Amino acid sequence: MSSAKTWKSFVDQLALLKNRGLACDDETAALDYLERIGYYRLSGYWYPFRRLEFLTQTDGSLAYKRHDDFIAGSHFKHAAELYVFDKKLRLLALDALERIELAVRVDIAHLLGEKDIHAHENATLFNGHFSNKKNKEGKTQHDIWLNKYQQCVRRARREPFVSHYQEKYGQLPIWVAIEIWDFGLMSKLFAGMKPQDQLIIAKKYGAENGKKFAGWLRSLNFIRNVSAHHSRLWNINILERSALVNDDNLWESLNNARPFFYFCIMQKVMQVICPNSTWSVRFSELLNEFPNMESGTVSLNDFGLIEGWNDWSLWEKT
């Protein structure tokens, strides 16, 4: 095991980067970034600038190693520009995801609420895998969901609308309960709904079935968590992947491991929720702000952008 890292002042941190070949055009600005954002968080943005060496393994396969030194033409300002670009991208994602979350909450509450005003607590309204299959502890997925839901209720108990309904009626009807769900809680409940109920909502947003739409929600929740926790988004490897969409050749050419695929899903859903929104325009304008780097180490290919996307009907300006 290597010895523990040693503490370094901001000046020493910058000196280390310069010694490794990261050019610094404005030391005052660079120190400001290190003081406000931190070396470790920024390191994700200069990581692609580090020298890459490909190695042949004993079995003939290729592996690679990132060295500490930087390739020629790498600048601190480019890492800072990438950080700013990524911050704007996260905020744009959160803007769309808020609208999607609110709309789908209402869809679920309206559909299930007609069957039972406390539908979210009624196990008979959900599919058997969610409501009947028990784990080693004897709990169903619905039991686990209800436990998390009750935690949300306790945290929100001082909210006037929560205390009012609890004092007057005891339970929250589903159209009130949705106001304290987070995106993850919502996506898990949708995944537990009966296929025929899922399909009604899925078709509204252009998904071919409830299973696919449940996958979209799960992936979008992943994007939301990355964005809400200020983590790097623009070139992240998506861990919660949705199935590919087969609407046309451009959809089929997308990589569902890259973020652009999920921005396309956001746009597809946004066209239903907010058809007159300028969100797609703002997205296009942001991509034009992507840093131009002389080293050529990164590009929007890492985001998953495809050639011809701007002429795609999905992204047509209205």
N, C-alpha and C positions, 0 to 999 in steps of 0.2 A: 504494500500500500504506500502511495506517495505521501510525503510530508504535507502537513496542512498549509493552505495558502497563507501568505503573509499580508497584513493590512498595508494598503498603499494610499497615500494622499492623492487628491485629484490631479495635482501636478505630476506626481510619479506615475499615475495611471496613463496620462497623456504621453509622458516621456516613453513609457513602455511601448505604446502603440506606434509612436514615431520610430523607435528603434527597430521595430518589426517591419517597417516599410509603409505604414499608413501615413500618407501626406496630410499635413494640416495647414490649410491656407489662412485660418483665423483662429489663433490659439485662445483668444478671449471667448469666442463663441463656442469652441470645443469644450473648454472648461465649464462653461455655463450648462451645456448639455449634460456633461458628466455629473455636475452637481444637482441638476433638476431631475434627470431621468435615471441615472445610474449606469455604471459600467456594464453590469451583467445584462440588463434589459437591452442596452444598445448593442451588446455583442451579437445578438441575433440578427442584427441588420448589417454588421460588417463581416459576419461569418462567411458569406459567399465570396468575399474578397480574399479570403485566406488561400494560400497556394494549395492546389490539389495535386496529389501524386497517385497515379494508378499503380497497383501492385499485382503481380501474378502469383496466385496461390500455388501450393504444391500440387493441387489437383487440376491446375490449368485455368481455373476460374479467375476473374478479375475482382479485385477489391480496391478500395481507395482510402487514402489517409489525408486529413486536413492538417497542414502544418501551421505553426503559429505565425509565420511571416506572411506578408501580403504580396499579391502579384503587383507588377508595375502598373501605375496609373490609378491605384486605389487611394481614395481621399476620404477623410473623416466627414467632410460635408456631404458626401454621397450617402453615407450611413444615416446621417441626420435627416437628409431629404427623404430617404426611404421610410424612416420613422414617421415623419410628418405625413407622407402619403398614406402610410398604413393606418395612422390615427384617423384620417379623414375617411378611409375605407371602412373602418370599424363603425364610425358614427353613421355612415350611410347605411350600413347593414342594420344597425340598431333602429334606424328610422323605419325601414321596411318591416323589420321583424316585429316591431311594436304594433303596427297596423295589422299584420298577419295574425299575431297572437290574439288581439282583441276581437277580430272578425271571427276567427275559428272558435274562440270561447263562446261567442253568441250563437254560432251555428250549433254547437254541441248542446248548449243549454236550451235553446229553442226546440230542438228536435227531441231531446230526452225529457225535457220538462213537460211536454204534452202527455207523456206516458206516466210520469210520476214527478211531482214537484220536488221530491227529494231523490231524484233518479240516481245521483252520484253515489248514494248510500245503499241503493237497491241492487243487490248482486244478481238478481234474476234478469236484469236488463242488459247484462254483459255476456260476452262469449264464454264458453265453458273453460277454456284455457286460463282466462283471466279470473273467473269467479269460482271455479271448482277445484282446479288442480292445486294440490298443496305441496309445499316444500318440506324439507326435513324437520322444520320447526312446527309444522302443521298449519302454516299460513298460506293463504292464496295470494295471488298478485293483487287482488282487490283489497284484501286485508292490509297488505303493505301500503297500498295507495291510500287507504283510509287513515292509516296511522300518520302518514306524511301530511295528509289533508288536515287532520286534527291538530298537528303541530302548527300549521299555518293559521288555523282558527285561534289557537291560544296566543300566537304572536300578534294577531290582529284584534284581540278581544277588546281593546280600548278604542278601536275605530267606532265612531258613532253608529254607522250602519250595521256593524256586527253586533254591538251591544244591544241595539234596538231590537233586532230580530231575535236574538237569543233570549232577551227578557220577555218579549211579547209572544214568541212562537216556539222557542226552544231550539228548533233546527233552522238552518239556513236553507231556503229553497235554492235550487241549482242556479237560477239566474242571478242570485246574490253571491252564492258560493264561488262562482267563477271569478269574482273580483279579487279573491285572495289566492287564486292559483297562480303559480309561475308557469313558464313555458314548458318546463319538463313535466310538471304535474298534468298539464293539459294534454301533452303529447302521449303520455302513458295511458291516460283515460281513453283517449281516442283509440289507441291500439287495442284497448280492451273491449271496445264496443262490438256489437254484433255486425257481421259483414254487411247485412242489408242496410243498417243504419250508417255504417261507414261510407257505403257507396253513394248515398244521397249527398253527403258533404264532399266526397272526393270528386264526383262528376262536376260539381259546381266550379271547381278550380282546375278542371282539365286533366285530372289523374284518372287512369283507366280503371282503378279499383281502390278499395280502402287500404289494402296492404301497401300499395305504392304510396298513397298519401300519408300513411302512418310513417313510412320511411322518410318522406320529405320532412315531416314534422320533427322526427328524431334528429335528422341531419341539421335542420335549421336551429334546433335547440343547441346543438354542438357549436354552430357558428355564433349563436347568441352568447353562449358562455365564454367563448374565446374573446368576443368583442367586449362583453361586460367586464371581464377581468383584465382588460388592457393588454392582452397577449398578442403576439405577432399573428396576423391573419393573411397577409397578401400572398405568401408562398407556403402556407402551412399544409402539411399532409393531413387530409380529412380522415379522421378515425371512424366516425359514424357515417358510412357511405350509403347513399340511396341507390336504388337500381337505375340503370340508364333509361332515358326517355326516348321513345321511338317515334316522336311526332314527325320528324323530317330528317334529312341527311345531316344537317348541321347539329341537331340534338345528338345524333348517333356518333358524331365525331368528337364530342366533348369527353373530357377525362373526369370521371366522378371522384377522383382522388384529389382534384385541384379545386380551389375556391370558386373559380369562375362558373363552374357547373351550378353551384348553389345560388350564385347571384342570378343566374338564368331562371332557376326555380322561383326565386323571390320575384323577379320581373313577371313571370307567368302568372303567379298568384296576385301580384299587385295590379295586373291588368283587369282582374275581376273586381278587386276590392276598391281600387282607386284608378279608374281608367283615364282620368284627366290629370293624374299626378305628373309632376316634373321629375320624379325620381330617376327615371331612365336617362333624362337629359343631364342631370347632375352626375350620374354615374359615368356617362360618356365624357363629360368635361373633366372629371377627376382622372380618368385614364390618360388624358392628354397632359396631365401634370406629372406623370411618372418620370423620375429623374433620368436624364441623359448622361450615361457614364462612359467615359473614354476607355475604361478597362474592358467594357463589354461583358462583364461577369454575370450580370443579371438582366433580365428583360421580363416583359409581361407574359412570355411563354411560361415562366415559372408560376404565374397566377392561373394558367390554364387557358389564356385567351387564344382564340382561333382566328385564322385569316378569314376576312369577310364578315365578321360578327356584326359590324356596324351597319351592314346592308341587309341584315337578317330581319324578317318581319317581326320577330319577337321584340326587337329593339327599335322599331320604327318610331320616329318622333311624331307626336300628335299635335 
